[in-house]
Amino acid sequence: MQDLKTILDTDQLQLTLKRLSHQLIENHYPFTDTCFIGIQPRGVPVSDYITTYIKSLYPQQQINYGKLDITFYRDDIRNELHIPSVTDLPFSIENRKVVLIDDVLYTGRTIRAAMDALLDNGRPSKVELCILVDRRFSRQLPIHPDYCGKAIDSIITQKVKVFWGDDAKVVLYDRL
């Protein structure tokens, strides 16, 4: 990875995730008819952080949190062998507000696949989208986030990568 440009450093990333959490709290507390679903695989660290943070603020509230595998719903990657993740939805999404959580919104195809996978598990009353980074001008489908951590302008030859751990950050770099 050459020419790394840091979009969010460790402190900014943590602050952004907390802000997204508070926006979700503002719109969904007391969470009785809401469930949070992380999109496998890269949306899970984002959704893990958000749900853990919300649970730390409201330990008395039950938070419905699951993970959604979209491997077999994708239409944009067909020539590679993909190893599926596990869908873990230990609750019904029927007539509930669902917040889909992912790391980067790029073309919109991942979210379309997630919507297809979600509807195979029930019919929610409403679906919202929470995204850490929105690459605004690269959409192929009319999908836009309801909650956005950071919106950036990038070109097709660039890639956004989220790193987790002690040196957590979001970077933008040119693909080789």
N, C-alpha and C positions, 0 to 999 in steps of 0.2 A: 504494500500500500504506500504509494508515493503521494507527496503533497497533501498530507492530512490537514484538514481545517476543522478545528474543534467547534462544533455547533453548541454543545452544552458540556461544560466541565462537570466534575463530580458534584460540586455544591449547587450549580445551576440545575443539574439533572434532579437532584434530591428536592430542591425547591419546586421545580416544575411538577414532579410527581405528587408532591403535597398539595399544590394548587389544584391539580386535576382531582385529587381526592376530595378536597373541600367543595369543589363545584358539584361533584356527584352527591356529596352529603347534602348540600343546599337543595338539590332537586329531587332527592330520593329518600331522605330520612323520613320515617323510621325503617325503611327498607322492607316493609312487610310484603309488598307486591313487586319487588325488584330483585333481579338476579344479575350478577356480574359474571361474564364469561370471557376468559382469555383465549385468544386464537393461537393454537399450537403452530409452530413451536415458539416463535419469537415474541408473541404477545403475552406469553405466560409470565416472564419475569416482570413485565410492566403490571399485569393484573395481580400478581403475587404481592408486589410492593403496595399497590393501591388498596387491596382488600386487607392486608395486614395492618396498614396504617389506619384504615377506617375502624377495624376491630380494636385497635389500641385506644382509639378515642371513645368508642362506644362498645365496651366489652359486654354489656347487657343485651345488646341487639344481636339477633341472628342474621348473619350475612350469608345469603345463598351465593356460592361461588363455584363455578365449574370451568372445565377446559374443553375446547372444541377442536377436534381434528378435521381438517378440510382436505386432506390429501386426495381423496377420490372424487372431490367436487371441483377440482381445479380444471380450468380449460386452457391455461397458458403454458403449462409444462407437460408435454406429452411424450417426449423421446427419452426421458431419463427414468431410471428405476427409483421409485420413492418408497421409503420405509415409513409406514404410517405411525403416527403417535396414537395416543389413547384419548378417546372422548370420555370425559368424566363429568356427567351431569346428574348428581345425586338428588335431583329435585325436578319437579315438573315446570316447564316453561309456559304451559298452557295459561293464557290470559294474564300473563305477567309482563312487566316492563323488563326488557332485556337490554343490558349495556354490554355491547361487544367491545373488547379491549385488544388493541394491537400496537406494535411499536412504530411502524412507518407506513403511511398511506402513500402509495405511489400511483399505480395505474387504476386501482379500484377493483382489480380482478380477485384479489384475495378476499376482500369484503363480500363481493358477489358470491364467491364460493362459500363463504361462511354463512351467508343468508340462506343459501340452498341447504347446507348441512343443518342449520338451525331449524328450518321448517320441516325437516324430516324427523325432528324431535318434538314437534308440537307447534301450536300457533300462539305466539305471544301477542299481547295487546298492543305493544309498541316496541320498536327496536331503535336504540341509540348507539352511536359510535364514539368511542373514546380513543384518541390517537396521541401518541407521544410526539411524533414528527410528521407533519403534513408537507409532502412535496407537491405544492399547489398546481403547478402548470404541466403536469405529466399525466393527467387523468385520461383514461380511455373510456370510462363509464361515468355516469352522472352520480357519483358518490362523494359526499362531503361529511366531515366529522361534526358531531354535536359538541364535542369537547376536544380541544387541540392544545397540546403542550407548547409546540413551537412550529410555526409555518415558515418554510424556507423556499427559496427559488433555487432550482438546480437544473442542470441539463441532462439529457439522456445518457451521456457518457459518464456521469457521476453516480456514485453509490453512497447511501447513508448506512452507517453501521453503528449499532448500539453495543457498547462494551459494558459488562457488569463486573461486580467484584470490588476490590479495594480501589482500583483506578477506574471507576465507572465513568463513562462519558459517551457522548454522541459525536461522531465525526463524519465529515463529508470528504470523499476522495475520488480521484479519477480512476475508472476501471482500466486495467491493462489490456 
